[in-house]
Amino acid sequence: MDLNLFKGNLDLILLSVLEREGGYGQDIAKRVSSLTGGQITLNAGSLYPALHRLERAGYLSSSEMAPARGGPPVRTYLLTTTGRAELDRKRQSYASFDSALRSLW
C-alpha cells in the first residue's frame, strides 16, 4: 500500500476503529490490522502521536485503566461526540474524493 495514502488517512482510520468501541494503543493497532486483513499495520511511531493529536483536538477522550491481566496502567481512548462529527465529515470528504478518482478511471 502506498505510504502517502496511509498517512493522509490515518485520522479516518483511527476514528473509524474507535467508533465501534474504545481501546488502548496496542489493541487499536491489532484491530486495524485484523479489520484490514493485515493490509494496514500501525507502528508506535505513527499511532501514539496521532492518538495524542486527536485527543488534543477534542475528537478523543482518554483515561488510564489497570489491565485485567495486571501490569502497568494503559491509556484507553474513546471517541467523543465531536469526534463522531469529525468522522462523519471525513467519511463524506473521502467518499467525494473516491468518487472523483473513480470517474477518472
NORLINLIN-V999505 format. One record per residue. N is the residue number from 1. PHI is phi in whole degrees, 0 to 359 (none if undefined). OMEGA is omega in whole degrees, 0 to 359 (* if undefined). D_LAST is the distance of its C-alpha to the last C-alpha in whole Angstrom. Layout:
n:N phi:PHI omega:OMEGA d_last:D_LAST
n:N phi:PHI omega:OMEGA d_last:D_LAST
This chain:
n:1 phi:none omega:179 d_last:19
n:2 phi:295 omega:182 d_last:18
n:3 phi:300 omega:179 d_last:21
n:4 phi:293 omega:176 d_last:20
n:5 phi:296 omega:179 d_last:17
n:6 phi:298 omega:182 d_last:21
n:7 phi:300 omega:182 d_last:23
n:8 phi:289 omega:183 d_last:21
n:9 phi:237 omega:182 d_last:21
n:10 phi:300 omega:180 d_last:24
n:11 phi:298 omega:179 d_last:26
n:12 phi:299 omega:179 d_last:24
n:13 phi:299 omega:183 d_last:24
n:14 phi:294 omega:180 d_last:28
n:15 phi:297 omega:180 d_last:29
n:16 phi:296 omega:181 d_last:27
n:17 phi:293 omega:182 d_last:29
n:18 phi:282 omega:176 d_last:32
n:19 phi:296 omega:183 d_last:31
n:20 phi:289 omega:178 d_last:33
n:21 phi:193 omega:179 d_last:36
n:22 phi:290 omega:178 d_last:37
n:23 phi:181 omega:176 d_last:38
n:24 phi:259 omega:189 d_last:39
n:25 phi:314 omega:183 d_last:37
n:26 phi:296 omega:177 d_last:37
n:27 phi:297 omega:179 d_last:36
n:28 phi:299 omega:180 d_last:33
n:29 phi:299 omega:179 d_last:32
n:30 phi:295 omega:180 d_last:33
n:31 phi:294 omega:178 d_last:31
n:32 phi:299 omega:180 d_last:28
n:33 phi:298 omega:181 d_last:28
n:34 phi:295 omega:182 d_last:29
n:35 phi:293 omega:180 d_last:27
n:36 phi:258 omega:180 d_last:24
n:37 phi:62 omega:179 d_last:25
n:38 phi:81 omega:182 d_last:26
n:39 phi:286 omega:177 d_last:23
n:40 phi:240 omega:176 d_last:24
n:41 phi:238 omega:181 d_last:27
n:42 phi:251 omega:174 d_last:29
n:43 phi:254 omega:184 d_last:32
n:44 phi:302 omega:182 d_last:35
n:45 phi:294 omega:176 d_last:34
n:46 phi:254 omega:184 d_last:31
n:47 phi:294 omega:187 d_last:32
n:48 phi:292 omega:175 d_last:36
n:49 phi:299 omega:179 d_last:35
n:50 phi:292 omega:178 d_last:32
n:51 phi:299 omega:179 d_last:34
n:52 phi:296 omega:179 d_last:37
n:53 phi:295 omega:179 d_last:35
n:54 phi:294 omega:177 d_last:33
n:55 phi:292 omega:178 d_last:37
n:56 phi:300 omega:180 d_last:38
n:57 phi:284 omega:179 d_last:36
n:58 phi:90 omega:182 d_last:37
n:59 phi:276 omega:179 d_last:34
n:60 phi:230 omega:168 d_last:36
n:61 phi:241 omega:181 d_last:40
n:62 phi:218 omega:174 d_last:42
n:63 phi:208 omega:178 d_last:45
n:64 phi:268 omega:179 d_last:47
n:65 phi:226 omega:173 d_last:48
n:66 phi:278 omega:180 d_last:50
n:67 phi:295 omega:180 d_last:48
n:68 phi:298 omega:183 d_last:50
n:69 phi:275 omega:183 d_last:50
n:70 phi:90 omega:180 d_last:52
n:71 phi:102 omega:182 d_last:51
n:72 phi:291 omega:179 d_last:50
n:73 phi:298 omega:176 d_last:49
n:74 phi:241 omega:178 d_last:45
n:75 phi:270 omega:181 d_last:43
n:76 phi:257 omega:183 d_last:41
n:77 phi:251 omega:177 d_last:38
n:78 phi:231 omega:176 d_last:38
n:79 phi:285 omega:178 d_last:35
n:80 phi:269 omega:176 d_last:37
n:81 phi:300 omega:177 d_last:36
n:82 phi:297 omega:178 d_last:35
n:83 phi:295 omega:178 d_last:33
n:84 phi:295 omega:178 d_last:31
n:85 phi:295 omega:178 d_last:31
n:86 phi:294 omega:177 d_last:29
n:87 phi:299 omega:177 d_last:27
n:88 phi:300 omega:179 d_last:26
n:89 phi:298 omega:181 d_last:25
n:90 phi:294 omega:178 d_last:23
n:91 phi:295 omega:179 d_last:21
n:92 phi:296 omega:179 d_last:20
n:93 phi:297 omega:180 d_last:19
n:94 phi:295 omega:180 d_last:17
n:95 phi:299 omega:178 d_last:15
n:96 phi:295 omega:179 d_last:15
n:97 phi:296 omega:179 d_last:13
n:98 phi:300 omega:179 d_last:11
n:99 phi:297 omega:179 d_last:10
n:100 phi:296 omega:179 d_last:9
n:101 phi:296 omega:181 d_last:7
n:102 phi:297 omega:178 d_last:5
n:103 phi:291 omega:177 d_last:5
n:104 phi:281 omega:183 d_last:4
n:105 phi:273 omega:* d_last:0
